[in-house]
């Protein structure tokens, strides 16, 4: 009986690990005129209320500047976030990290140019 319970628990963890996956891409853009950073996070899921991008972290020149927690995803394929970042200038580098609600993360960077 004890072995059966342990095997069942292990099976559930393995199934969850197979079901979970990191976001597949992050498209980052920054508008100098509006000072808005926009990130479109690609994360294909069956149910965006139960499996979604749960956290987004933004950094500027290696320093953490924004952390946002989400309770669901926009739709089954993407999560879009936008932030007003007035301090960024040409030559600066942004990073965006996106975390899956089950497991996994992805980080992308862009350098601001003209």
QUIVEN-V911199 format. One record per residue. RES is the residue in one small letter. D_CENTER is the distance of its C-alpha to the mean C-alpha in whole Angstrom. Layout:
RES;D_CENTER
RES;D_CENTER
This chain:
x;41
x;39
x;38
x;37
x;34
x;33
x;32
x;31
x;28
x;27
x;27
x;24
x;22
x;23
x;22
x;19
x;17
x;18
x;17
x;13
x;11
x;8
x;6
x;9
x;9
x;8
x;11
x;12
x;15
x;17
x;21
x;23
x;25
x;23
x;21
x;18
x;14
x;13
x;9
x;9
x;6
x;8
x;8
x;12
x;13
x;17
x;16
x;13
x;15
x;15
x;12
x;9
x;5
x;7
x;6
x;5
x;8
x;10
x;13
x;16
x;19
x;17
x;17
x;15
x;15
x;13
x;11
x;10
x;10
x;10
x;12
x;12
x;10
x;12
x;14
x;14
x;12
x;10
x;8
x;10
x;10
x;13
x;14
x;18
x;18
x;22
x;23
x;21
x;24
x;25
x;24
x;21
x;18
x;14
x;11
x;8
x;5
x;2
x;4
x;6
x;9
x;12
x;11
x;9
x;6
x;6
x;8
x;10
x;13
x;15
x;19
x;20
x;24
x;26
